[in-house]
């Protein structure tokens, strides 16, 4: 629908009302046969109708307003001349209408003229009192209408200006809402103000990231040489208008640039650009920080008015919105594409990079390498030292990798403790190997956290384009498979993708799925391997060993599924199942066959991470079932003991105080020194079967076993030898002072019913504990 101005609406209203009011008078004059009235009224109706139609279609308000006003005044003067004082009342609406139709000053002059002529024509028809009263009321009408119309015109002008600015503002806000580029928005702001004030030359400068310099945002009307000179302006007190404004956060008005001390350094430059006056307003964000300046230059000396200040503030506000929107968009993009901790690209952005790299590699027929790096045992750092240490480790790892790579290479963190790096223009495995080994060497160096040294290694999986795959998803998947291959090789290694890795990886995934089902459906069973007292051949100890009977794949070795159970956390549920079975069997066997029976259970390092909650709960359950706590032997790994973590030490000390027996399994295979044992109170050491297997009377294995036995005896620790398979091994160990033995020579792992029969036959008399 057509939007009409206020003046159009007023003129249309006056002509339609006046025409409607005069038309009945025209009919009456016809009935009365008054030719003079009839002609005047007909002229009035015709002119009002013509004006209404003219304004409606042409919208030429000024022309028709003048025509109507002059016609009304002339008509009234003629009517008064003909009819005298009987039509003097028409002066009042004519005067009022004139102030709506034409400018107030013109209406005032015409109205005074109308009154003067009309009163001259009729003064002799009034008595002196009535004449005076008519003149006074007409003058009061003129004064009141003049004041009111002046006010209305002023408000209307202000309204038009606001409407115009609102239109400009809406256009600029629309650009901002549509995420237009910041330079385009700032140019639109500058153009809008310069159109509003043709004498003004505008400039918007932005504070840079260092918050010490101003960079060019938009200044299309300033000369190029001037813009180049002020781009990168160092802010400070007395540094021009903009530099001072940005530094102080206050508006700076310089009326004469040539003489002002702030502009001394740039006087020649401003003279060349023909600039005389500069007003500068700081652009301040919602947090009160200066983010730029808005400057207006004039070629002639110009002082700002209140209107100028209001206008500048409005355009400064628009500039602030545009700049903050740009910063917000940049922040959102950065948060969406970069890792918040290491500030490296994330998976989303690296996929975009890879897409471009693949296109270029196809076009140029080149190859590149994708490598996925995973920090070994990162979870242990988090669990033992806390997430702050883990975060510090990730940040330092990212830095070390980045420092090792070339500028043309790409590094990203894709989640957790996994990083991806892309090596461009790699020619052959040798180059990849060199870079990979540099990274492994850099990461193997100690990390310092709160004056503690942390040692970590990494496993790297490599996939090469196009040999191993020709698309992003397959390359990443194959590099991931290769990384798990590096883990399987013993970690701290580089591994390249092969089809065998894919097969092994798929098997591993299937095994994890099967293991979850096994835990849910309890597809496990226990066997008990007796532990014999080598001095009296009695059996009152046994180790509980878990086996997995897969419904389709048959018997699966603990060596295959226990490491996966530890990685996935399923070891907690599996260990709980083992303990519940042992708890039932202990209660039955100690009551019926062997009152001093002890069963050992292997524990995982995972069980010691949550303050040993599960193991401490086992102690409580033993007490609840009236089973002596020393009936349970907890086997721990040598490496767990080596970690010397306060949490682990406290848990072991706690369960020993409550009577639980603790044994170190596979002793001698780790990195532990014998001296570590002096810091812990341990009940048993289990010599690893690798020492027992090749033992003879005069070899090193025998010497090591004897040393372990002697050391343990000095520390009041008893020894259990694993893997005894020959009578000679048994004899040598017994002679060396080893108290207990375990192995196929003595007894194979037995099912529950078979071990029960062994207890019945081997313990006819109760053994002394």
N, C-alpha and C positions, 0 to 999 in steps of 0.2 A: 504494500500500500504506500502511496506517495506521502512522504513526510513534509509537512508545510511548516514554515517559520511562524513565529508568534505574530509578526506584522501582517503576514498574509491572513492568518486566522482573524485578527482584529478587523482588517479591512473587509473581509468577506462577511463578518458578523455585522459591521456597521451598515454596509450597503444592503444586506438582506433585511435587517431590522427597519432601516429607514425606508426602503422600498415598500416593505409590508405596511409600515405606518402611514405612508403617503397615499398608497393605493385606495384605501377607503375614503380618504378626503377627495380624491379624484372622482370617485363615484358620486359622492355627495354633491360636489360642484356641478356635475352633469345634471343631477336631479334638480338642483337649484337654478340651473341655467346661468351660473356665474362663469362667464367666459374667461375672465382674468384668472380666477382661481383654477379653473379647469386647465388652462394653458400652463400655468406654473406647476400644478400638480402632475400634469402629463409629462412635462419636461423632467421633473424630479424622478418620477417612476422610471422613465426611459433611461435617464443617466445612471440611476442606481443599478438597474438591471444590466445595462451595458458594462458598467464598472465591475459588477460581480462576475460576469462572464469573462471579461478581459483578464481579471486577476486569476480566475480559475484556470484559464487555459495558458496564459502567457507568464504568469507569476511575476509580472513587472510591477511590483508593489509601489515603488517610489513614484513612477509616472502617474499611476491611477490615484494614488493618495493625493498628489498635488491637484489633479483634475477635479477630484471629488471635493476637496477642501475649497478650492476657488469657486467651483460651481455653487456649493452650499452658501458661501458668503455672498456671492453675487445675487443668487436667488433670494436670499433673505433681505438684502438691501433693496432689491426691486420690490419685493413684497411689502416691506415696511414703507417704502416710498408710496406704493399704491394704496395699501390698506391702513397705514398709520400704526398707532400704538396697539391695535388689536393683534398684531403679529410679532410684537416685541419679545414675547416669551420664547420665540424660536432662536433667539441669540444664545440662550443658555446651552441647549444641546449642541449648537453649532460650534461654540467655543470649546466645549469639552471634547467633541469629536475631532476638532482640528489638532489638539495636542496628542491624540492617538495616531493621527494620519501623517503628520509632518513633524520635523524636528521641533523641539520645544521653543527655541528662540524664534523660529519662523512663525510658529503658531501664535506666540506672544505678540509679535508685531502685527500680524494679520488680525488678531482678535481686537487689539487696541484700535486698529483702523476701522474695523466693523462697528465697534462701540461708538467711536467718534462720529462716523457718518450717520449711523442709525439714530444717535441722540440728537444730532444736528437736524435731522429730518423731522423729529417728533417732539422736540423739547417744548414747543408751544402748545402741544396737546395734553401736557401734564400740568398738574399743579406743582408748585415748588417742592412740597414735601415728598410727593410720590416720585417726582423726577430724581430727587436726591437719593431716595431709597433704591430706585432701579439702578442708578449709576454705581452706587456703593456695592450692591449685590453682584453686579456684572464684574466689577473690579476684583471683588473677593473670589468670584468664580475663576477669573483669570489667574489670580495669585495661587489659589489652592491647586488648580489643575496644573499650572506650570511647575510647582514644587513636586507634585505627585508624579507627573510625567517625566521630570528630570530624574527623580529617584528610580522610576521604572526603567528608563532608558539606561541608566547606569547599571542597574541589576541585570538588565537584559544583555548589556555588553559583557558583563562579567560571566553571565550564563553562557553566552556564545563562546567566549574565550575558554571557559571550562569544558564546554562541549568539544571544542576544537582540540584542546589538550587531551581530553579523555579519548578522543578518536585516535590521536597520535599514540597515546599510551597503550591503548588496546592493540594497535598494530604492532608495537614493539613487544608487548607482553605475548602476543600471538607468536612472534618470531622466537621468543624465549621458550614458550611452551612447546613449540615444534622442534626444539633442540637445534635451532640454527647456530651456525658457527659464531663464536664470540666476536670476531672482527666485523662480521656482517651486522650483528645487533648493535655494536658500538657505532658503526658507520650510520646506521639508521637513527640512532639517538642524536648524533652530531648533526646530521642533515635536518632533523626535525627542529632543533633549536636554531640553526642558522636560517631556516625558512621562517621561523617565528620572528627572528631579529636579523634582518639582512646585513646589518653592519657588523655583526659578531662573527668571529672566526674561532671555532671550538677545537679543543684538543682533549683527549682522554689518555692518560698515562696509567700504567699498571705497575704495582710493586712486584718485583721479581721474587724468586724462591728464597733468596738470601735476605730479603726484606731490607736491603740497603740501597737498591737502585730502582729507577723508574724506567720501564720499557714502553715503547709506543703501542698504544691500543688502537686509537683512531684519530686522525687529524688530516682529513682529505683536503682541506682548504689552505693548510699551511704549506709553504714551499718545501720541496724535497730536501734541500740543503739544511733547512732548519730542523726538520724531523730527524735527519741523520745525526745532527749535532746533539740533540737532546735525548736521543734513544740511548738508554743506559746511564742516565743522569744519576749521579750519586746524591742521595738525599742528605739534608743537613740544614742547620740554622743559617740563613743568609744565602742559600743556594737557589737563587731565582724565586719565583712565586710558588711553583709546583714543588720544588725540592724542600722549601721551607714549610709549605702546607703539609706535605707528607710526613715531615719530621716532627712537626708540632701537633698535627691533628686538628689544626684550626684554619679558617679561611684567611687568605692573604689577598689584600686589595692593593695593587700598585697602579696609581693613576698616571705616573710619568716614568716609564721604564728607563728613559735616557738619564735621569738624575737620581734614580733610587739606588742605594748601596747594594741591595740584593742582586741587582742586574749588572753590576760593574763588569763582571767577567764576560758577559754576553752582549755588551752594548753595541759592538760592531755588528754582531749577528742579527740582533733585533732591528738595527737601523737598516741593514740590507733587506730584511723581510718587511720593512715599513710597519713595524708594530710599535704602538705608543702606550697602550694600557693593557693590563692583564689582571683579571680576577681569577683566583684559584681557590677551589673548594675541595677539601679532602673527601674521598669516598671511604666511608667507615662501615665495616660489616656489623652483624648483629652482636658480636662479642666485643665490640668497641675497638677493633684493630683496623688501622689504615690499610686499605688494599689498593689504593690508587688515588689519582687526582683528576678533577674536572676543571679545565681552564677555559676562559673566554678572553680572546684578544680583540682589541679595537685599533684601527688605524688612526683614530682621533681620540683625544683625551676624553674619557667618558666615566662618569660616576654612576654606580649602581643605585637603582631605586628599590623600594620595597617590593614592587612587582618583579623586578629583576631577581632579587634574592629568592622570592617564592618560586619563580620559574627555574632557577638554577637548582634549588633544593629538590624540586620534582624530577628534573632530569638526572641529578645525582642519585636519587633513589632508584630510578630505572637502571642506571649504570650498575649500582650495587646489586640489584636483583640479577642482572645479566651475568656479572662476574661471579657471584656466589653460586648461581645455577651451573655455570661452567665448571667451577671448582667441585661442586657436588657431583656433577656428571663424571668428572675425572676421578673423584674418590670412589664412586660406585664402580666405575670401570676397573680401577686398580684393585679394589676389594674382590671383584668378580674374577680377576685374571691373575692375581698375585697371592702367594702364600703370606699370611699376615705375620708369621714368625720369622721366616728367613728372608722375606722380601724377594724370593725367587718366583719366576712364573709358575703357575699351577697347571694342573692337567688340562684345563680348558684352553689356556693360551698356548701350551706346548703342542696341542693337537692342531691349532691354527698354524703354528710355525711349521709343523711337520707336513701339513697339507701343501704349503708353499714350497718346501724343500723337495718333496716328491715330484711336484710339477716341474721344478727346475732340473732335477736329476733325470727325469724322463726326457726333457727337452735337450739336455746337454749330454745324455748318455753317460752319466757319472754314478758313482755309488757313495753311500754314506752309512754311518754306523749308529745304531741306537743301543745304548747300554743302560740297564736298570741296576741300580746299586741299593743294597739293603744292609743296614748296620747290623752286625752280628750281636746277638744277646742284648739288644737295646732295651727290651722289657725289663731285664735285670737291673739296669741303671735306674729306670723309672721306679721300680718296686723298692730298690734298696736305698736310693738317695733322694727320691722324690721327683715330681714332674718338673720342678724348676731346674734340676740338674739335667734332666732329659732334654728340656728346651734349650739350655745352654749348649749341650752337646750337638743338637741339631743345627743351631746357628753356626757353631764353629766348624762343623762338618761341611755345611754349605759353603763357607768361606774358603776352606781348604781345597774343595773340589774346584770352585770357581777360579782360585789362584793358579791351579794346575792347568786348567784348560786354556785354549787359545781364544782370542776375542771373537773369532768366527764361529766357535762352538757354542752350543746352547745347553744350559743346565736348568732343571726345574725340580721342584718338590711335588710329587704326585700323591702324597698322603703318608701319614705315620712317619716311619723312618726310611721311606723309600724315595730315592732320587732317580731322575732320568737325565742322561746327558747325551747329546747328539754331536757326533764328530763328523764334520763335513769334509769333503775331499780327502777321504782316507784311501790310501793305496796299499792294499795288502794287510795281512794280519799283523805283520811286524810293527807297523805304526800304531795299531790299536793296542798291541801288547805293551808298547813303550808307555803310552798314555795311561793305560790301565794300571800298570805297575807303579807309575808315579803317584797315582791317586791312592793306591793301597798303601804305599810307603808313607804318604802324607797323613793318612788317616790312622796309621798304626802308632804314630807318635802320641805321647800321653796328653790327655786333656786335663787342665787344671780347673777344679771347681771347689771353691771355699777351702783353698789350700790343700785339697786332696787330689791326687793323681788318679785319673780314670783311663783305663786302657780299653780301646775298642778296635775291632777290625771290621771289614766289610766284605760282602760277597757281590760279585759283578757278573751279570748275565749279558751276553752280547748277541745281537742279531744284525745282519748286514743286508742293506737294500742294494740290488734286487734279489740277491742270492737266496735269502731266507724267506722273503715275502715282498710283495709289491704294493701293500696298502698299510695304513696306519695301524688298524686293529690287529692284524696278524703280526706285524713287526713287534708291537708292544707285547702281545701274548707270547711270542716266541722268545723275546728277550727275558720275559718273566720266567718262562720255563727254564731258560739257561741259568738264570740267577738261582733258582732252586737246585739246579744241578751243581752250582758252585757251593751251595750250602751242604749238599750231600757229599761233596769231595772233602769236606773238612773245614769249609769256610776260609775267609781271608784269601780268596782265589778269584780268578777270572775264568769264566766258562762260556764256550761258544755254543750256539744253538745247533742241534742235530735232530734228526727224526727220532732217534732213540730217546732223546730228552723229552720230546712230545709224548712218546709212548709211556715213559716212566712217570711223567707228570699226570697224565690221565689216570694211570694206575693209582697214583697217590691220592688223587681226588676221589676216585672210586672207593679207595680204602678208608678215607675219612668218612664218606657217606655210610659205608658198611659198619664202621666203628660206632657211629652214632646209633645205628639200628641195634648193634650188639649190646650197647649200654642199656638201651630202652628195653630190649627183650631178654637181657641177661644171658647171652650166649657163651658165658665164660664158665670155667670150672677150675678148681684148685687141685694141685698136687703138692705133696709134702715130701721134701728130700731130707732124710734123717741126717743128723749130725752126731757122730759117734765120739764118745770119750776114749781117746787113744790109750789111756792108762788102764782102764778097766773094761773096755769094750761095751759099755752101757750106752743106751740111747734114751736120752730124755730132752733132746732138743731137735728141732726141725725147722726148715725154712719153707714158708708158704710161697708157692710159685703159681702165677696165674697163667692159664692157657685159654685160647679162644678157638672154639669149635664153630667155624663158619658153616652154615647149612649147605652151601654149594662148593666152597673152595677148600673145605676140610680144615685141618688143624693149621692155625697161623701162629708163628713164633712170636713170643713177647719182644724179641729184638726188632721185629718188623712193626709192631703196632704201639709199643710203649712210647717211643720217641714222638710219634704223631699224636698220641694221647696227651703228651706233655705240651706240645705246641698248641694244640687246640683247646687245652684246659679240661678235656674229658678225663684226665688222670685223677681229678678230684672225685668224680663219681665212681670211677673204677676202683680207686683205693678204698673208698667207703664200702663198696661191695665186698672187697677182699677182707676188710676188717670184720664186717658183720659175720662172714662165714667162719673166720678164725675164732671170733668170740664164741660162737655156738659150739665149735669143735673143742675149744679149750675147756669150756665149762663141762662138757660131757666127758672128755678124756681124763682131765685132772681128777674128776670125781670118781670115775670108774676104773681107770687103768694106771695112771701115772700122776701122782699128786704133785710132783715137782716138774712137770712138763713145761717147757718153754718153746714158744713159736715165734720165729722172727718174720717180720714183714718189711719188704723194701719200701722206702719212701722216696718221693720225688722232691727236688728243690722247689717245685711249684707249691707244695704243701706248706712251705715255711714262709711264704710271702705275705700271707694274711695273718700275721702275728701267730702263726701256727695254730690257728683256731681249730682245725680239724683234728690235729694230733692231740691237742689238749682235751678235746672232747672225747677222744678214745680213752684217755686215762679216766675220765669221769664215768664212762660206760663200764669200764672194768670194775670200778668200785661199786657201781650200781648193781652189777651182777655177782658181787662178792667173789670176784676173781682177783688174786694178788696181782698188783701192778707189775711185779718182777716176772710174771708169766709171759709178758710181751717183750720181745726184743725189737727195737726199732733200728733198722739198718739205714745208714746215711752214706752218701758218696764222699770220697776223699776231697773232691773239688768243692763241695758245699762247705766242708769244714775249713778249707783253705780261705774261703771268702772272708772269714773273720768279721762277719757282720754282727753288730751288736744284737740285732733281732734274732738271728740264728743261734748265737751263743746263749742268749737268755732263754730261748725255748728249750734247748738241749739241757741247760742247767735246771730248768723248771721241772721237766719230766723226770730227770734223774733224781731230783729231791723227792719226787713222789713215788720213786721205786722202779720206774721203767728202766730197762736195760738198753744201752746204746752200743751199737757196733758199727765200725767203719768197714764198708764193703769194698772189695777190689783194691785193697791197700797196696800201694807201690806203683800203680799204673798212672797216677796223676802227677802233678808237679810239686806235691807236698814234700817238705823236708821233715825228717824225724823230729826236728826241734819244735814243729808246730804242736806236737802232742802235749808238750809241757804246759800249754795254755788251756788245755781242755781236760776234762775228766771223762775218759772213755772206758767202757767195760770190756769190749772185745775188739780185736783186729782180725779181719778176714784176709789172709794172704791170697792174692789173686792167683788163679789157676795157671796163668802164663808162667809163673815162677816154678810152680810145682810140676808142670808137664814135662819139662826137660831136665829135671833135677837128677843129679848123680852125686856120688860121694866127693868128687873132686872138681866140680865145675862152679861157675859164678852164681848160678841160680841157687845152688845149695848154700853158698856163702851168704847170699842176700837173705835167704829164709832164716838162716841161723842168726844173722844180725838182727832181723826183725824180732825173732823170738827172744833173744837176749835183752834187746831194748825194751820190749813189752814187759818182760819179767821185772826189769828194774823200775818200771813205771806202774807195777801192779795191774797190768792189763793182760788178759788171757788171749790166746791166739787160736783161731780156727783156720785150718788150711783147706782151701777149696781145690777141687779137681783131682783128688787122689784116685788114680786108676790102676796102680800096681802095688804089689806087696812091698817092693823095695822103697817106693815113695813113702808108704806108711811107716816103714821101719825107720827110715832116715829122719822123718819128722818127729816120731816118738822119741828117738834117741836124742834129737836136738832140744827136746823139752816142750814140743808143741802139745797142747792139751787136747784139742778137738780137731776132728777131721770130717770132711764132707766130699763125696765123690762116688763114682760108679762102682769102685771096688767095694766100698762099704755098703752102699744102697743107692739104687736109682730113685728118682722122684716117683712117689707112689700115689695112687688114687686114695681118696679118703678111706674107703673100706679096707684097702690093702695096708695102709699105714696103721689103721686101727688094729688089724691082725698082728702087725709087727709089734705094736705096743703090748699086746696081750702075751705074745710068746717071748718077747725080749725082756719084759719087766715083771717076771713072776714075783720077784721081790722088789720092794720099793727102794728106789735109788736115793741115796742121801744127797740133798741139794747143797 
